[in-house]
């Protein structure tokens, strides 16, 4: 009887170790699945941000109103001693053109600053345009803020331009 008990104990011990092994394998599988899901989510989110940024830039490149407004403020900038601040309190088409460009850049900058749009794509595709627009409109924005007592006007655009000024687009050289 003693021999059969020890065999029985051995069988129970063996089955318990298999049960522990199965539990361990299940835990590893769940952990690997969770890591995979997190990585997939991260990749999908980044891909969605990039796609939405590219789509916004494509839409922007076909917006005749925005294109004309941008051309117009470049002309105004050259004709007005490199300053647009005199247009702050004028209710004119000139001011409207400046605000069209600024509102569009604020929208894109807000999206980038909140993580909705991909900053790397935006920077690589629009760095020169954004920095030029900032230089042209900076005094307009500062005057508008002072005139209306609101320091938040176009703050996301300023934040983005300031960040890019500190960390400019790097030159890509072919080998």
C-alpha positions in Angstrom: 0.0 0.0 0.0 2.9 2.3 0.7 4.2 1.9 -2.8 0.9 2.9 -4.4 0.6 6.0 -2.1 4.0 7.2 -3.1 3.2 6.6 -6.8 -0.1 8.4 -6.2 1.8 11.3 -4.5 4.2 11.5 -7.4 1.4 11.6 -9.9 -0.3 14.4 -7.9 2.9 16.3 -7.6 3.5 15.9 -11.4 0.0 17.1 -12.2 0.4 20.1 -9.8 3.7 21.1 -11.5 1.9 20.9 -14.9 -0.9 23.1 -13.5 1.7 25.6 -12.3 3.4 25.5 -15.7 0.1 26.1 -17.5 -0.6 29.0 -15.1 2.8 30.5 -15.8 2.4 30.1 -19.5 -1.0 31.8 -19.4 0.5 34.7 -17.4 3.3 35.0 -20.0 0.8 34.9 -22.8 -1.4 37.6 -21.3 1.7 39.8 -20.6 3.0 39.4 -24.2 -0.5 40.1 -25.5 -0.8 43.3 -23.4 2.6 44.6 -24.6 1.7 43.8 -28.2 -1.6 45.6 -27.8 0.1 48.7 -26.3 2.7 48.8 -29.1 0.0 48.3 -31.7 -2.0 51.1 -30.2 1.0 53.4 -30.1 1.8 52.7 -33.8 -1.8 53.1 -34.9 -2.1 56.4 -33.0 1.1 57.7 -34.5 0.1 56.6 -37.9 -3.3 58.3 -37.5 -1.7 61.6 -36.3 0.6 61.5 -39.4 -2.2 60.8 -41.7 -4.4 63.6 -40.3 -1.5 66.0 -40.5 -0.7 65.1 -44.1 -4.4 65.4 -45.0 -4.6 68.9 -43.4 -1.6 70.0 -45.3 -3.0 68.7 -48.6 -6.3 70.5 -47.9 -4.4 73.6 -47.1 -2.4 73.5 -50.3 -5.7 73.6 -52.3 -7.4 76.3 -50.3 -7.4 79.3 -52.7 -8.6 81.7 -50.0 -5.7 80.7 -47.8 -3.2 80.8 -50.6 -4.3 84.3 -51.7 -4.3 85.6 -48.1 -0.7 84.3 -47.7 0.4 86.0 -50.9 -1.4 89.2 -49.8 0.3 89.4 -46.4 3.7 88.8 -47.9 3.0 91.8 -50.2 1.8 93.9 -47.3 4.9 93.0 -45.3 7.2 94.2 -48.0 5.2 97.3 -48.7 4.9 98.3 -45.0 8.5 98.3 -43.8 8.4 94.7 -42.8 5.6 95.3 -40.3 1.9 94.4 -40.2 1.0 95.9 -36.9 -0.7 98.9 -38.4 -3.5 96.6 -39.6 -4.5 95.5 -36.1 -7.3 98.0 -35.6 -8.3 98.4 -39.2 -11.5 96.7 -40.5 -10.1 96.0 -43.9 -9.4 93.1 -46.3 -5.8 93.4 -45.4 -6.5 92.6 -41.8 -8.9 89.9 -42.8 -6.1 88.3 -44.9 -3.7 88.4 -42.0 -6.3 86.7 -39.7 -7.1 84.0 -42.3 -3.4 83.0 -42.3 -3.0 83.3 -38.5 -6.2 81.4 -37.7 -5.1 78.6 -39.9 -1.6 78.4 -38.4 -3.1 78.6 -34.9 -5.4 75.7 -35.7 -2.5 73.6 -37.0 -0.2 74.6 -34.1 -2.9 73.8 -31.5 -3.3 70.4 -33.1 0.4 69.8 -32.9 0.8 71.1 -29.4 -2.1 68.9 -28.2 -0.6 65.8 -29.9 -3.5 65.5 -32.4 -1.3 66.2 -35.4 2.2 64.9 -35.9 4.8 67.6 -35.3 7.6 65.8 -37.2 5.6 65.7 -40.4 4.4 69.3 -40.0 8.0 70.5 -39.3 9.5 68.7 -42.2 6.9 69.9 -44.6 6.2 73.4 -43.4 9.2 74.6 -41.3 10.2 77.5 -43.6 6.6 78.7 -44.1 5.8 78.6 -40.4 8.9 80.4 -39.4 8.5 83.0 -42.2 4.9 83.6 -41.2 5.9 84.0 -37.5 8.5 86.6 -38.4 6.0 88.5 -40.6 3.1 88.4 -38.0 4.9 88.6 -34.7 4.5 92.3 -34.3 0.9 92.1 -35.5 0.1 89.5 -32.8 1.9 91.5 -30.0 0.1 94.7 -31.0 -3.3 92.8 -31.2 -2.7 91.3 -27.7 -1.8 94.7 -26.2 -4.7 96.5 -28.0 -7.3 94.0 -26.9 -5.8 93.1 -23.5 -5.8 89.4 -24.4 -2.4 87.6 -24.1 -3.8 84.3 -25.4 -4.3 85.3 -29.1 -2.3 82.9 -31.3 -0.5 81.5 -28.3 -0.2 78.0 -29.8 1.4 79.4 -33.0 3.9 81.4 -30.9 4.7 78.3 -28.7 5.3 76.2 -31.8 7.4 78.9 -33.6 9.5 79.5 -30.4 10.1 75.8 -30.0 11.2 75.4 -33.6 13.4 78.4 -33.4 15.2 76.8 -30.5 15.3 73.4 -32.3 15.5 74.2 -36.0 14.9 71.7 -38.8 18.0 69.7 -39.4 19.5 69.5 -42.8 19.3 66.1 -44.5 22.3 65.4 -46.6 22.6 62.6 -49.0 25.7 60.4 -48.7 
